Amino acid sequence: MIKTKRFYYWILFILPSLYWVGTFSLAEDNTEESLPETTLKVKGKIPIEKDEQSSFLLSPIKQFGPIDVLDSPRTVFIIDKSLIQATGMGLQPFLDPLSMTFLVPSAYSSVNYGLGIAPFSRGYPSTPYINGMEMNVQNGAFQGIPMNWNMIESFDFIEGPAQAVFGATQTSSGVTNYLTKQPYFDSFRSSAQFTLGMYEKYMWLVDLGGPIRSDLAYRLSYQGIENGNYYQYVHNVQQNVYFSLGFHPSETYRADFMADLGTYDYTPLFMWMNRPTEALITTGLYPTGSLPSSLINIGTINNPPFSLYAGQLEPISRRILLQNPEGGGRAVLGMLQFVQKITVSDQLTFLDSTLLWYNRENLLQPPVYYCLSSAGDYEIGHRTECLLDLYFSQNNFPLTLHDLVDSGIEWHIQRNLEYVASSFFGSNVWDMVLSQPISWNMNNSTFFRQNIENPHAKFGGLWPIPGAPQGYFFNPLNGSAGSTDSFFYSIAPFIQQLICLNPHFDLSLGLRDTTYFVQATTPPGTPFILFKELSTTQSDPLITVGPSFKPLKWLNIYFSYTLEYTTDAAVLGGYSPVFDSQSFHQQDALYEAGIKCNLIKNKLFVSGDIFSQGLWLDNIGLNPTKTTVNGIEFNVSYSPFQYLLFRIGFAYQYGSENWTDVPHGPLETQTYSTDYAQLFSLALDNNSFFPPGLYPFIGWPKELVDGVINYSPTTGLGFTLGISWFSSQFLGYNYSTTIPPEFIIRSRIYYNLPHWQFAFYFYNVTDEKYWLPFGVGIQSARIFDYANIVPGMPFWIQGSLSYFF
């Protein structure tokens, strides 16, 4: 309640400030009418065309042709580079879970193990795309490697499942289409940047490009990162080189090549602060007590009750995470993409795009013994599209209509060889106050050693990974948790149409059918007794229908229906040999109705929608189950002149999990809070199921409010101020422990000179002692919410100096 009152006080302070800034800005310049290029674009073709020539890039709302955001029958947000910087994306060695909520309330996200590559949408990770091509070497936007934010120029964010042109292999709650940096065709440009922040944060960047000749241009960008962190034993050392080459010999043909190569030395954030209780959340007092390694156990058998060894409540530093300094991750990642556009006439265009994605990684988390080893996974995706702009008049047709058609075929090849150990779902056994981090190692327990080369243990026991360092083990039979030797290819014909029946009524229709040809076995090193294989052919359709009614030029009333079938996936997007037919037919559905208004000569954009969305739930090592999210959203953007944007958003979303058709309910690594375990003499890390039934989402605020002011002049002083408020969140399916309502304020101030920019980023301006759930909504990590809680970052400052030449 105290934090809620403080939130109201800050609102009372900010609202008069908004009026003063708006009045001052309008007095300064009241002649501008267009929306700024450096803010959230609510009207206009996507991406906004620059004055100079630029490479052609795909955008998800262009599947019907160059459609405006106002006219799209879906909820669409466009996030450009300045807003990526303003909200703090990429400032951490992980995708900041709150950065997107300052712009899109339904994008409230989790830390996603510190290795997520796309924000959430309505309680589940969105599907990532690069320039329109799906990235599938991932599962739930987890690819096991930090994101390279340097290559991203902007991204499009669409709520709900993908549409027919893009498609989706895995369960899709949203679309995040990253648009990468483009070459400079007008003149040579270059910049250098150095960033220094609290807690040993260092980043440096060099970016340059220009024309080689009139039809050929390039862009080269390098970024180095050597980041410590507010949290103990967390680091990210990263080197990335991005290159783009554009060849535009004529108006009828253009080709673009993009490449990225990165090396990574980082800390996977699988464990944060364990033993969350009401006392820890409200007073910062931690329940101490530990067992000797010989007595450590997971589950209910031979697991002593916590009351036998519980100690006193002790203060704990919010900087301490359950991180053993001997853990960590290393990886190499590469990307190649080639995009062509051939314009035959004003009515016919061909698009052709190929994406190659490669990653190799090894990571280890000793406290829970999570081990992931990938010898080198790759995917190749290729899509050819034929765009037709057809017009039928009553002279030779029964009625007049305009038909924009995007049809073609996409094929995909993917190879996965993963070794994953994930059978030790227990972290509350460790005392984070009275024991040393080096001792937080499940390998030292008798329970761990009993699983080594034991085919009767959970997930087939633990077996050495061939060619890996000593101490690296894997579970052969852990299903979607990851171990597999998998190869598949898919073929997907598609068609998407936008039929304009008259100036007031449009109808969008989409159809796609993806056929999968899958071969999967347990990986080499699996003992013969545990060997499994899978060979299957499966087909998954996708259907979209979206009528729009525009009674006025500035008003669009729309309805959207999407039905798609997707597949379950192993940890990096492959398929497990223990999957069954249900794993390849997971039904996702969206019903959405909304209204969009573009008012005051493109200065005020108002949108609202009501939706019901059904998704299949990814359960680690278990069969998927059904979920439903119902809600309403409301967003307002006001740009009185080119450099100023006011934005506010609200979302109410109620989600539930349906466990009535299976013999048990949801799994949690601990089904009650640690103080409850002490009070009733229960074991920690009991790894148990709840009974069958309907369960509201955990780690999930039902109400969210966000607001942003962004003043971004080309010269002089600019600033961004963002605020995000979210309601209370339960940590477990017994709904007894909650995180209370909280709010966060962030800001960025910068000063532009002709060749320089000085920028300061202020995180958590009011230094709130806030907490976040480890797993959000229906993300698989929610099973750890009674064993893992995220202490929010405090107030900190980061500064950047940029030179343009």
Solvent accessible surface area in square Angstrom, and as a share of the most:
residue,aa,sasa,rsa
1,M,158,0.70
2,I,135,0.68
3,K,44,0.19
4,T,17,0.10
5,K,102,0.43
6,R,89,0.32
7,F,15,0.06
8,Y,122,0.46
9,Y,136,0.52
10,W,73,0.26
11,I,50,0.25
12,L,120,0.60
13,F,127,0.53
14,I,11,0.06
15,L,99,0.49
16,P,83,0.52
17,S,35,0.23
18,L,43,0.21
19,Y,165,0.63
20,W,161,0.56
21,V,17,0.09
22,G,9,0.09
23,T,67,0.39
24,F,109,0.45
25,S,1,0.01
26,L,67,0.33
27,A,89,0.69
28,E,102,0.46
29,D,40,0.21
30,N,115,0.59
31,T,107,0.62
32,E,51,0.23
33,E,94,0.42
34,S,68,0.44
35,L,28,0.14
36,P,2,0.01
37,E,75,0.34
38,T,61,0.35
39,T,0,0.00
40,L,5,0.02
41,K,18,0.08
42,V,12,0.07
43,K,48,0.20
44,G,19,0.18
45,K,112,0.47
46,I,1,0.01
47,P,31,0.19
48,I,46,0.23
49,E,122,0.55
50,K,94,0.40
51,D,155,0.80
52,E,35,0.16
53,Q,80,0.36
54,S,20,0.13
55,S,7,0.05
56,F,29,0.12
57,L,6,0.03
58,L,11,0.06
59,S,4,0.02
60,P,4,0.02
61,I,4,0.02
62,K,40,0.17
63,Q,8,0.04
64,F,5,0.02
65,G,6,0.06
66,P,78,0.49
67,I,13,0.07
68,D,29,0.15
69,V,3,0.02
70,L,6,0.03
71,D,35,0.18
72,S,3,0.02
73,P,4,0.02
74,R,2,0.01
75,T,9,0.05
76,V,15,0.08
77,F,15,0.06
78,I,6,0.03
79,I,0,0.00
80,D,11,0.06
81,K,54,0.23
82,S,24,0.16
83,L,0,0.00
84,I,6,0.03
85,Q,66,0.29
86,A,5,0.04
87,T,5,0.03
88,G,2,0.02
89,M,8,0.04
90,G,15,0.15
91,L,29,0.14
92,Q,11,0.05
93,P,11,0.07
94,F,12,0.05
95,L,13,0.06
96,D,7,0.04
97,P,9,0.05
98,L,1,0.00
99,S,0,0.00
100,M,2,0.01
101,T,1,0.01
102,F,2,0.01
103,L,0,0.00
104,V,1,0.01
105,P,3,0.02
106,S,1,0.00
107,A,0,0.00
108,Y,1,0.00
109,S,7,0.05
110,S,6,0.04
111,V,4,0.02
112,N,5,0.03
113,Y,20,0.08
114,G,2,0.02
115,L,1,0.01
116,G,3,0.03
117,I,0,0.00
118,A,2,0.01
119,P,3,0.02
120,F,2,0.01
121,S,0,0.00
122,R,0,0.00
123,G,0,0.00
124,Y,11,0.04
125,P,3,0.02
126,S,2,0.01
127,T,6,0.04
128,P,0,0.00
129,Y,0,0.00
130,I,0,0.00
131,N,0,0.00
132,G,0,0.00
133,M,2,0.01
134,E,15,0.07
135,M,2,0.01
136,N,0,0.00
137,V,2,0.01
138,Q,3,0.01
139,N,21,0.11
140,G,15,0.15
141,A,1,0.01
142,F,9,0.04
143,Q,3,0.01
144,G,0,0.00
145,I,0,0.00
146,P,4,0.02
147,M,18,0.08
148,N,6,0.03
149,W,26,0.09
150,N,7,0.03
151,M,3,0.01
152,I,0,0.00
153,E,53,0.24
154,S,15,0.10
155,F,0,0.00
156,D,0,0.00
157,F,0,0.00
158,I,5,0.02
159,E,1,0.00
160,G,0,0.00
161,P,0,0.00
162,A,0,0.00
163,Q,16,0.07
164,A,0,0.00
165,V,3,0.01
166,F,10,0.04
167,G,1,0.01
168,A,13,0.10
169,T,12,0.07
170,Q,13,0.06
171,T,13,0.08
172,S,0,0.00
173,S,0,0.00
174,G,0,0.00
175,V,3,0.02
176,T,0,0.00
177,N,0,0.00
178,Y,0,0.00
179,L,3,0.02
180,T,0,0.00
181,K,9,0.04
182,Q,32,0.14
183,P,3,0.02
184,Y,37,0.14
185,F,17,0.07
186,D,69,0.36
187,S,53,0.34
188,F,114,0.47
189,R,87,0.32
190,S,8,0.05
191,S,21,0.14
192,A,35,0.27
193,Q,49,0.22
194,F,96,0.40
195,T,4,0.02
196,L,94,0.47
197,G,11,0.11
198,M,78,0.35
199,Y,50,0.19
200,E,120,0.54
201,K,0,0.00
202,Y,87,0.33
203,M,15,0.07
204,W,79,0.28
205,L,27,0.14
206,V,65,0.37
207,D,8,0.04
208,L,48,0.24
209,G,0,0.00
210,G,1,0.01
211,P,53,0.33
212,I,99,0.50
213,R,136,0.50
214,S,102,0.66
215,D,28,0.14
216,L,31,0.15
217,A,0,0.00
218,Y,50,0.19
219,R,17,0.06
220,L,70,0.35
221,S,0,0.00
222,Y,67,0.25
223,Q,25,0.11
224,G,0,0.00
225,I,14,0.07
226,E,95,0.42
227,N,5,0.02
228,G,13,0.12
229,N,11,0.06
230,Y,18,0.07
231,Y,6,0.02
232,Q,58,0.26
233,Y,99,0.38
234,V,7,0.04
235,H,64,0.28
236,N,3,0.01
237,V,52,0.30
238,Q,3,0.01
239,Q,67,0.30
240,N,1,0.01
241,V,68,0.39
242,Y,0,0.00
243,F,67,0.28
244,S,0,0.00
245,L,54,0.27
246,G,0,0.00
247,F,68,0.28
248,H,8,0.03
249,P,59,0.37
250,S,54,0.35
251,E,151,0.68
252,T,73,0.43
253,Y,59,0.23
254,R,52,0.19
255,A,7,0.06
256,D,1,0.01
257,F,68,0.28
258,M,2,0.01
259,A,18,0.14
260,D,5,0.03
261,L,105,0.52
262,G,1,0.01
263,T,63,0.37
264,Y,8,0.03
265,D,41,0.21
266,Y,2,0.01
267,T,12,0.07
268,P,0,0.00
269,L,2,0.01
270,F,10,0.04
271,M,2,0.01
272,W,2,0.01
273,M,0,0.00
274,N,1,0.01
275,R,0,0.00
276,P,0,0.00
277,T,2,0.01
278,E,63,0.28
279,A,31,0.24
280,L,0,0.00
281,I,13,0.07
282,T,93,0.54
283,T,89,0.52
284,G,25,0.24
285,L,59,0.29
286,Y,0,0.00
287,P,3,0.02
288,T,1,0.00
289,G,8,0.08
290,S,60,0.39
291,L,26,0.13
292,P,79,0.50
293,S,51,0.33
294,S,71,0.46
295,L,90,0.45
296,I,6,0.03
297,N,23,0.12
298,I,18,0.09
299,G,13,0.13
300,T,95,0.55
301,I,133,0.67
302,N,125,0.64
303,N,17,0.09
304,P,28,0.18
305,P,38,0.24
306,F,1,0.00
307,S,45,0.29
308,L,135,0.67
309,Y,35,0.13
310,A,29,0.22
311,G,33,0.31
312,Q,137,0.61
313,L,89,0.44
314,E,58,0.26
315,P,98,0.62
316,I,21,0.11
317,S,55,0.36
318,R,38,0.14
319,R,101,0.37
320,I,38,0.19
321,L,0,0.00
322,L,1,0.00
323,Q,2,0.01
324,N,3,0.01
325,P,61,0.38
326,E,114,0.51
327,G,20,0.19
328,G,19,0.18
329,G,4,0.04
330,R,169,0.62
331,A,7,0.06
332,V,38,0.22
333,L,5,0.03
334,G,14,0.14
335,M,3,0.01
336,L,80,0.40
337,Q,2,0.01
338,F,80,0.33
339,V,2,0.01
340,Q,41,0.18
341,K,54,0.23
342,I,75,0.38
343,T,33,0.19
344,V,89,0.51
345,S,47,0.30
346,D,127,0.66
347,Q,99,0.44
348,L,43,0.21
349,T,21,0.12
350,F,73,0.31
351,L,11,0.05
352,D,30,0.16
353,S,3,0.02
354,T,40,0.23
355,L,2,0.01
356,L,57,0.28
357,W,6,0.02
358,Y,71,0.27
359,N,0,0.00
360,R,103,0.38
361,E,1,0.01
362,N,57,0.29
363,L,0,0.00
364,L,29,0.14
365,Q,0,0.00
366,P,4,0.02
367,P,0,0.00
368,V,9,0.05
369,Y,1,0.00
370,Y,25,0.10
371,C,0,0.00
372,L,0,0.00
373,S,11,0.07
374,S,1,0.00
375,A,69,0.53
376,G,21,0.20
377,D,0,0.00
378,Y,73,0.28
379,E,1,0.01
380,I,51,0.26
381,G,4,0.04
382,H,34,0.15
383,R,2,0.01
384,T,48,0.28
385,E,6,0.03
386,C,30,0.18
387,L,35,0.18
388,L,58,0.29
389,D,46,0.24
390,L,57,0.28
391,Y,145,0.55
392,F,64,0.26
393,S,30,0.20
394,Q,125,0.56
395,N,148,0.76
396,N,125,0.64
397,F,73,0.30
398,P,117,0.73
399,L,77,0.38
400,T,52,0.30
401,L,22,0.11
402,H,63,0.28
403,D,12,0.06
404,L,32,0.16
405,V,13,0.07
406,D,2,0.01
407,S,29,0.19
408,G,24,0.23
409,I,80,0.41
410,E,11,0.05
411,W,93,0.33
412,H,16,0.07
413,I,52,0.26
414,Q,0,0.00
415,R,68,0.25
416,N,0,0.00
417,L,35,0.18
418,E,0,0.00
419,Y,13,0.05
420,V,0,0.00
421,A,0,0.00
422,S,5,0.03
423,S,7,0.04
424,F,3,0.01
425,F,12,0.05
426,G,1,0.01
427,S,1,0.01
428,N,0,0.00
429,V,6,0.04
430,W,21,0.08
431,D,2,0.01
432,M,5,0.02
433,V,46,0.26
434,L,124,0.62
435,S,31,0.20
436,Q,123,0.55
437,P,21,0.13
438,I,91,0.46
439,S,48,0.31
440,W,1,0.00
441,N,21,0.11
442,M,0,0.00
443,N,41,0.21
444,N,74,0.38
445,S,0,0.00
446,T,46,0.27
447,F,41,0.17
448,F,3,0.01
449,R,130,0.48
450,Q,111,0.49
451,N,12,0.06
452,I,58,0.29
453,E,96,0.43
454,N,48,0.25
455,P,38,0.24
456,H,163,0.73
457,A,20,0.16
458,K,90,0.38
459,F,37,0.16
460,G,5,0.05
461,G,0,0.00
462,L,0,0.00
463,W,32,0.11
464,P,67,0.42
465,I,9,0.04
466,P,70,0.44
467,G,91,0.88
468,A,27,0.21
469,P,85,0.54
470,Q,186,0.83
471,G,24,0.23
472,Y,36,0.14
473,F,27,0.11
474,F,0,0.00
475,N,0,0.00
476,P,2,0.01
477,L,40,0.20
478,N,1,0.00
479,G,7,0.06
480,S,9,0.06
481,A,9,0.07
482,G,0,0.00
483,S,1,0.00
484,T,0,0.00
485,D,31,0.16
486,S,1,0.01
487,F,75,0.31
488,F,1,0.00
489,Y,90,0.34
490,S,8,0.05
491,I,69,0.35
492,A,2,0.02
493,P,69,0.44
494,F,9,0.04
495,I,65,0.33
496,Q,1,0.00
497,Q,40,0.18
498,L,13,0.06
499,I,27,0.14
500,C,32,0.19
501,L,58,0.29
502,N,74,0.38
503,P,117,0.74
504,H,87,0.39
505,F,65,0.27
506,D,9,0.04
507,L,42,0.21
508,S,5,0.03
509,L,60,0.30
510,G,6,0.06
511,L,95,0.47
512,R,18,0.06
513,D,52,0.27
514,T,16,0.09
515,T,34,0.20
516,Y,5,0.02
517,F,63,0.26
518,V,2,0.01
519,Q,104,0.46
520,A,1,0.01
521,T,38,0.22
522,T,5,0.03
523,P,1,0.01
524,P,75,0.47
525,G,43,0.42
526,T,21,0.12
527,P,30,0.19
528,F,190,0.79
529,I,126,0.64
530,L,15,0.08
531,F,95,0.40
532,K,94,0.40
533,E,121,0.54
534,L,29,0.15
535,S,79,0.51
536,T,26,0.15
537,T,82,0.47
538,Q,29,0.13
539,S,49,0.32
540,D,4,0.02
541,P,51,0.32
542,L,7,0.04
543,I,69,0.35
544,T,10,0.06
545,V,52,0.30
546,G,2,0.02
547,P,37,0.23
548,S,3,0.02
549,F,95,0.40
550,K,34,0.14
551,P,44,0.28
552,L,85,0.42
553,K,196,0.83
554,W,106,0.37
555,L,23,0.11
556,N,0,0.00
557,I,75,0.38
558,Y,9,0.03
559,F,82,0.34
560,S,6,0.04
561,Y,53,0.20
562,T,0,0.00
563,L,37,0.18
564,E,1,0.01
565,Y,63,0.24
566,T,0,0.00
567,T,2,0.01
568,D,12,0.06
569,A,3,0.02
570,A,0,0.00
571,V,13,0.07
572,L,0,0.00
573,G,1,0.01
574,G,0,0.00
575,Y,1,0.00
576,S,1,0.01
577,P,9,0.06
578,V,66,0.38
579,F,20,0.08
580,D,72,0.37
581,S,71,0.46
582,Q,73,0.33
583,S,5,0.03
584,F,1,0.00
585,H,60,0.27
586,Q,5,0.02
587,Q,79,0.35
588,D,0,0.00
589,A,14,0.11
590,L,0,0.00
591,Y,109,0.41
592,E,1,0.00
593,A,37,0.29
594,G,9,0.08
595,I,75,0.38
596,K,6,0.02
597,C,19,0.11
598,N,10,0.05
599,L,53,0.26
600,I,99,0.50
601,K,149,0.63
602,N,68,0.35
603,K,29,0.12
604,L,35,0.17
605,F,16,0.07
606,V,32,0.18
607,S,17,0.11
608,G,14,0.14
609,D,12,0.06
610,I,104,0.53
611,F,6,0.03
612,S,40,0.26
613,Q,1,0.00
614,G,20,0.19
615,L,3,0.02
616,W,31,0.11
617,L,0,0.00
618,D,23,0.12
619,N,7,0.03
620,I,29,0.14
621,G,24,0.23
622,L,51,0.25
623,N,98,0.50
624,P,9,0.06
625,T,6,0.04
626,K,102,0.43
627,T,5,0.03
628,T,54,0.32
629,V,2,0.01
630,N,68,0.35
631,G,7,0.07
632,I,79,0.40
633,E,7,0.03
634,F,96,0.40
635,N,10,0.05
636,V,31,0.18
637,S,7,0.04
638,Y,67,0.25
639,S,3,0.02
640,P,5,0.03
641,F,2,0.01
642,Q,47,0.21
643,Y,49,0.19
644,L,0,0.00
645,L,2,0.01
646,F,31,0.13
647,R,9,0.03
648,I,93,0.47
649,G,1,0.01
650,F,67,0.28
651,A,0,0.00
652,Y,75,0.29
653,Q,0,0.00
654,Y,85,0.32
655,G,1,0.01
656,S,26,0.17
657,E,0,0.00
658,N,50,0.26
659,W,3,0.01
660,T,74,0.43
661,D,121,0.63
662,V,37,0.22
663,P,122,0.77
664,H,49,0.22
665,G,0,0.00
666,P,0,0.00
667,L,17,0.08
668,E,0,0.00
669,T,0,0.00
670,Q,0,0.00
671,T,17,0.10
672,Y,23,0.09
673,S,6,0.04
674,T,0,0.00
675,D,61,0.31
676,Y,92,0.35
677,A,0,0.00
678,Q,72,0.32
679,L,134,0.67
680,F,112,0.47
681,S,63,0.41
682,L,58,0.29
683,A,14,0.11
684,L,4,0.02
685,D,1,0.00
686,N,10,0.05
687,N,30,0.16
688,S,30,0.19
689,F,89,0.37
690,F,27,0.11
691,P,90,0.56
692,P,68,0.43
693,G,18,0.18
694,L,118,0.59
695,Y,22,0.08
696,P,47,0.30
697,F,9,0.04
698,I,0,0.00
699,G,0,0.00
700,W,11,0.04
701,P,0,0.00
702,K,83,0.35
703,E,51,0.23
704,L,2,0.01
705,V,41,0.24
706,D,2,0.01
707,G,11,0.10
708,V,4,0.03
709,I,10,0.05
710,N,3,0.02
711,Y,26,0.10
712,S,10,0.06
713,P,16,0.10
714,T,97,0.56
715,T,86,0.50
716,G,18,0.17
717,L,102,0.51
718,G,0,0.00
719,F,49,0.21
720,T,6,0.04
721,L,40,0.20
722,G,6,0.05
723,I,15,0.08
724,S,2,0.01
725,W,39,0.14
726,F,0,0.00
727,S,11,0.07
728,S,50,0.32
729,Q,1,0.00
730,F,79,0.33
731,L,0,0.00
732,G,0,0.00
733,Y,6,0.02
734,N,58,0.30
735,Y,60,0.23
736,S,67,0.43
737,T,3,0.02
738,T,37,0.21
739,I,0,0.00
740,P,43,0.27
741,P,36,0.23
742,E,1,0.01
743,F,1,0.00
744,I,0,0.00
745,I,1,0.00
746,R,4,0.02
747,S,16,0.10
748,R,22,0.08
749,I,76,0.39
750,Y,15,0.06
751,Y,98,0.37
752,N,22,0.11
753,L,76,0.38
754,P,112,0.71
755,H,97,0.43
756,W,98,0.34
757,Q,31,0.14
758,F,87,0.36
759,A,6,0.04
760,F,106,0.44
761,Y,9,0.03
762,F,45,0.19
763,Y,8,0.03
764,N,0,0.00
765,V,49,0.28
766,T,20,0.12
767,D,58,0.30
768,E,3,0.01
769,K,105,0.44
770,Y,2,0.01
771,W,9,0.03
772,L,9,0.05
773,P,2,0.01
774,F,0,0.00
775,G,0,0.00
776,V,1,0.00
777,G,0,0.00
778,I,0,0.00
779,Q,7,0.03
780,S,15,0.10
781,A,0,0.00
782,R,2,0.01
783,I,8,0.04
784,F,15,0.06
785,D,0,0.00
786,Y,0,0.00
787,A,0,0.00
788,N,1,0.00
789,I,0,0.00
790,V,4,0.03
791,P,0,0.00
792,G,3,0.03
793,M,8,0.04
794,P,22,0.14
795,F,71,0.30
796,W,1,0.00
797,I,58,0.30
798,Q,6,0.03
799,G,17,0.17
800,S,27,0.17
801,L,76,0.38
802,S,4,0.02
803,Y,81,0.31
804,F,87,0.36
805,F,111,0.46
